[in-house]
Amino acid sequence: MSGRSRWLMISVGLGILLNPLNSSMVSVAIPRLQNVFQLDFTAVSWIIFSFYIASAVAQPVMGKASDLFGRRRIFLIGLVVCFVASLLAPLSPNFEWLIVFRIVQSIGTSMIVAVGMAIVRIHITEKQATALSVLSIFLSGAAAIGPFIGGVIIHWWGWPAIFFVNIPFVIASFLFSWRNIPKDKPSTSVALGMSFRKWSDLIDVPGILLFTAGLVALLVGLLSAKSSGQISLSNVIFGLVGLVVLGAFVRHEFKAKSPFVPLRTFAKYPAMTWVNVEFMLVNILFYSLFFGLPSYLQIVRHVSEFHTGVLMLSLGLCSLVTSPIAGRWIDKSGSQPALLLSGILMTLGSVWIVTLNQTSSVISVCLALAAFGISNGLNNVGLQAALFKSSPKEIIGVASGIFNTSRYLGTILSSLLISIVMGDNFSFEGFQVLGIILTVLALSLVFMSRRHRESGQLPNN
């Protein structure tokens, strides 16, 4: 990789780490926010859920915007939006305003993540898997150390500091990006002086509104059930409305002249669809362990929060170590061998979870964490490489955005799965049932990915 490519990767990496850093760092601020704003756990948990929902919606929207108006421009605007939100969030007069600024922050970081991947796809044409492994280090590293950083910062400076900590990263990324990201021109279909109706057709405003309304309704229904611990009529209504609106969105996209999500192109390139399905499944597996194992350690094994954090840090470290190795391997051999190994490791890790008991050694826990950590490093690089291989360059922005939406859907579904399995109280028996379900999902993932690669529907790079 040339020196210019390295500086480009640093510029993009410093920006894209903001999304996983802020989605994980706030998790340790929940008790403090409950006390400050006098809220119950269900209400304060929306500081996390709002970020997930906004990210899931905003990333494909901003990917579409970058395809039309220029990727460098959208990336820099995203940094400015994140900077403003990080300054204003600590000044929130109440929890509602904090949620508003949290959503704005999510939109800004979503602009950066979706466009950052597209920038790498366009401007780094050799050894892309190696480049993706660098991005994965920024993404996985920020997610892994986010809770640790958040805990230290909140202990010494209070909850507002978890927003101020973004500012040095934003400034550094902006200065490096201004210098190192090549300028690009807006799409030839974008012209000054266009009527509002033409702008609406070009951007596909109806499609964006239908996608946003449908996904938000569906996720609000799912997450409300999760946070309250029970399924109510309103949850069901929200979910059904979301599904109906998303159905209307699909129908609209097939008729639109310039669709927000080019479903016909996805139908033409089925590999893109299967990459997203596989990415959602691997995130269900990974985050089920990520959210479930700490509860097993603290509730079943009575391990302290500090030691639980140290053990969970090994998950992120395994992923970080694996990512650069995976990049070099995938550049030489393609994504198929790495993804097959990842599926096998997830299966073994899930089986290992079933064998854990109330007296299992720390080494046994670490083996399960290592299996999932290594597989996460392989998946992050391998599936992004498969996406780049299967996606036409002209829609890489929206393709990257949908890819990241698949990540958030997997994350949300994993949280919902744990709630369904555990019910009102986390139990050792429920944890074993969760392990059995994860084993079945992992085996299905291996079988499905092999079948579709053999049929030529998934790229081998």
N, C-alpha and C positions, 0 to 999 in steps of 0.2 A: 504494500500500500504506500502510495507517494506521500510526501510531507503535506501537500495541500489536502489530500484526502483525510489525513489524520486530523488536521485542524478543522476540517468540515465535520468530522465525526465528533470532535470535542464540542464544537459549537452547538450541534444538534443535541448531543447527549446531555449537556448541562441544562437544556430546555426540557427535554422529554422526561427527565427524572422527577420533575415537579409534580406530575400527575400521580405516579405511584407513591411518592414521598408524602403527599398531602392526603391520599386516600388511606394510608396506613398509620401515619403519625398521629392523626386525631383520635385513633382508637383508645389511646391511653388517657385522653383528655375527658372522656365521658364522665367519670365520677366528679371531677372538678367542675365541669359545666353543669352537672345536676345541682351541685351545691350553690353555684353562683346564680343560676337563673331559677332555682327552686322548681325543678321539673322532675317527673318520674322517668324511669328508664325508657319506657316506650316513646315518650315525647322527645327526649334528648337523642335517641338513636337516629332520628331523622337528620342529624348533622352528618351521619355516614351515608344513609340511604339517598339523601338529596344529591350528594356528590356522585353516587353510582348512576342514578337516573339521568342527571344532566350530562354526564360523560357518555353514557350509552346513546343518548339522542344526539349530542353535539358532534361527536367524532365523525360520523358519516356526512353530516351537514357541512362541517368545515372542510372535509375532504372534497366534497363537491365544489365548495367555494374556491378551494385552491386550484382545482382543475380548470376553473373558469378565469379567475382573477390573478393567478400567479402564486406560486408556493412560497417564495421568499417573503412576499408582502403579508400573506396570512400568518406565516410563522412569526414575523416581527410584531404584528398587531396582537397576536396571542400573548406574547411576552409582556406587552404594554398592559393588556387587560389583566393579566395575572399580577402585575406590579401594583396596579390600582386597587384590585380586590384585596391583596395582602396588606396594603396600608390601611384600608378602611374597615376590614373585618374586626380588628381589635377594638375599634371605636364604636362598635354596634351598641345602641342604647338598650336593645332587648334581644331575645333569642330569635324572633322573627327576622329582624334585620341581619343577624348573623347568618341565618339560613340563606337569605338573599345574596349576601356577599360570598358565601360558600358556593352557591350555584354559579355566580359570575366567575369565581376562581376556577371552577370546574370547566366552564366554557373556554376560558383562556388556556388552561392546560390541555384541553382537548384539541384546540387549534394547533398547539405545538406538537402533540403526539402524532395525530393523523398526518399532518404535513411533514413532520420530520422523517417519517418512514418513506414518504413519497420522494422527498429530497434525496435520500440515500439511493432509492431505486433509480432515479434519473441521472444523478451525477457521479455515482460510483458504479462503474460497469464491470470491473474486474474483481474477482474474489468477493462477491457480494455476501456470501455466507460469513466470511471473516468480518466484514463490516457489520453485519447483523449481530454477530456475537458481541461486538463492542457495544452496540445499542442495548443488547440484552443485559450486559454488565451494569449499565446505567439504570435500566428499568428494574432488574432483579435486585441490584444492590440497594436502590432507594427503598424498595418495598421491604427488603429484609431488615435494614437498619432503621427504618422509619419509626417503629415502636420504641426502639432504644433511644434514638435521638429525641423523640417526643417526651419520653419519660424524664430524661435528664433536663431538658429545657423547661418543662413544666415544674419540675422540682425546684429549680433555681430562680426562674423568672415568671412563672405563671402561664396560664393558657394563651394569652395574646402572643407570646413569643413564638408559638408554632406557626403563626402567620408571618411574623417579621423575619423568620429564618429563611424564607423564600427569596428575600430581596437580593442578597449577594449573588445567588444563582441566576436570578433574572437579569441583573445588570451584566454579569459576566457573559451569559449566553447572548444577550443583545449585542454587546460590543464585538464579540467573536463572530456572531452571525452576520452582522452588518459588513464585516470585512471578508468573511470566507464563503458565505453562501452566494453562488452566482446569481446575477439578476436574470429573471425570466419575464417574458412578455405574457400579458393576458391572452386568453384564447381568441382566435380570430373571429369567433362568433360574438365577442363582446365589443360593443361600439358605443361611443359617446353619443348623447342625444337620442337614445332609444326611448320609445314610449314605455310607460309603466307596464302596459300589457305585454309588450315584447320582453321586458326584463322579467316579468312574472313567468312567462312561458319558458324563457331561457334558464332561469334558476329552478323552475318547477315549484313555485310557491305552494300550489295546492298539494303536491306530493309531499313536500316537507311538512306542511301542517298536518296532513293525515298520518304520516309516519310518527311525528312528534306526539300527537294526541293519542294515537293507538298504543304506542310503546309506553307513554307515561301512564295511561289508564291501566294497562296490563301490569306494569311494575308496581304501581301504587296498590293495586289489589293484592298482589303477591306479598309485597313488603309489609302492608298493613296487617295481613294475616300473620306474618312472621313476627312482627314486633309485639302484637297483642297476644300471641300464643294460641289463637283460636280463629276459626273461619266463620265469618258472619255473612249475612245476606248482602251487605254493602260490598264486602270483599269480592263475592261472587259476581255481583253486578258490575263492579269496576273491571274485573277480569274479562267478563263476556263482552262488555262494551269495547274494551281494548282489542279483543280478537276480531270483532265485527269491523272496527275501524281499520285495523291492519289488513283485513280482507278487502275493504274498499280501496286501501292504498295500493295493494297488488293489482287490482283491476285497473286503477287509474294509471299506474306506471306502464302497463302494457299498451295504453292508448296515447300516452304523452309523447309529444314530438321530441322534447329534450328531457327525458326522465331523470329525476333526482337519483334513483337507483336503477341503473340500466338492466332490468330483469331479463330482457331479451339477450343481452350480452352475457349475463350469467348463465342463461340457458344454453348459449352457444359455447361457453367455456365451463362445463360442469365441474371441472377441477377446482375452480374458485369456490363453488358452493360447498364441495366436500371438505376443502381446507377449513372453511368457517365452521362447519358442523363438527369436525374433529377438534378444532381449537376450543369450541364451547365445551365439548365432552372432557377434554383434558383439564380444563379449568374447574369443572365440577369435581373431578377427582382430586386435583391439587388442593383446592380451597376447602373441600370437605375435611381433608387432613389438617390444613392450616388452621381452620376454625375449631375442629373437633378435638385434636390432640391436646391442646392446652387445657381444655376442660377435663379431659381424662387425667392429666397429670395433677391438676390442682384439686379436683373433686374426689376422684377415685384414689389417687396415690398420695394426696396431701403434700404435694411438692410446692415449695414457695413460689411466689410470683417471679422473684429474681432468678431462681434456678430454672423455672419454666422458660423464661425469656432467653437464658443462655442456651438451653437445649434447642429451642426453636430457631435460634440464630444459626445453628448448624444446618438447618434446611436451606437458608439463603446462601450460606457459604458454599455448600455443595453445588448449588446452582451457578454461583459465580465462577467457581473453579471449572465447571463443566463447559460453560458457554464458549470461551475461546478455543478449547479443544474441539468442541462440536463444530465451530466455524471452519476450522482447517479441515476437519474430516468431511464435512458436507461439500466444501469446495472441490475436494478430490473425488468423492464417491457419490454425491447426490444426497438428497434428504431421506430416501427410503430406508437405508440401513439404520440411520440414527433414530428415525421415528419408530421403526420396528423394535429396536432395543429399548426405547423409551416405554413402549407399550408393555413389553415384558417386565421391565423394572416396576412399573406401576402395578402390574398384576402381582408380582412377588411382594411388593410393599403392602398391598391390600390384604393378601393372605397372611402376612406377618402381623398385621393389626389384629386379625381374628385370633391369633395365638397368644396375644398379650393377656396378662391377668393382673391381679392386684399386687403381685410380688415380682413381676418381670424386672430383669436387670435394666440398668440405664443403657447398657450396650444394645439390648433388644430394641428399645425405643429409638436409639440412634440409627439402627439398621433400617427401620421403616422410614425415618426422616431422610437418611442418605439416599434410599431408593427413589423417593419422591423428589428430592432436591436435584439429583442427577438427571432424572427424567424431565424435570422442569427446564433445566438448561438445554437439554436436547430438543424439547418441544418448542421453546421460544425461538431458537435459531432455525430449526428444521421446518416448522410450519410457516414462518415468515419467508424463508427461502422458497418454499413451495408456492406461497401466495404470489411472490414476485415473478416466479417462473410462469405461472398460469394466468397472470393479469396483463391485459393490454396496457401500454404506457399511458394512453390518453385518459384512462379512468383509474389510474393507480391511487389518486387521492381518495376517491369515494370507496375504492376497494380496501384501502388501508383503514379508513374509518369504520367500515362494516366489520372488518377483522377485529378491531379493538372493541366494538360493540359486542361481538361474540364473547370476548373475554369477560365483559361485565355481566352478560347474561349468565355465563357459567358461574361467576362468582355469586350472583344473586340466587341462582338455583341451588348451589351448594349449601348456602345458608338456610334456604327453605327446606332442603332435604334433611338437614340436621334437626330442624324444628319438628318436622313430621315424625322422624324416627324417635326423637327423645321425648316429645310431649312437653309436659310442664317441668320435668326435672331430668337433669343429665344423669344417666346411670351406666354402670359397667356393662349390663346386658344390652342396653341400647347401643353402646359403643361397638360391641361385637357385631350386632346386626348391621350397623353402618359399615363395618369392615367387609361383611359378606356382600352388601350392595355394591360397594366400591370394587370388589373382586369381579363381580358380574359385569359391571360397567367397563372395567379395564380389559377383560377378555373380549367383550363386544367390540371395544375400540381396536384391539389387535386384529380381530377377524374382519371387521369392516374396512379398516385401512388396507389390509392385504388384498382383500377382494377387489376394492376399487382401483388399487394400483395395478393389479394384474389385468384389469379390464381397460387400463389406460386412462381412467378418469382422474387419477391424481398424478402430478408430475414427479418424475424421479430426479429432476434437475439435469 
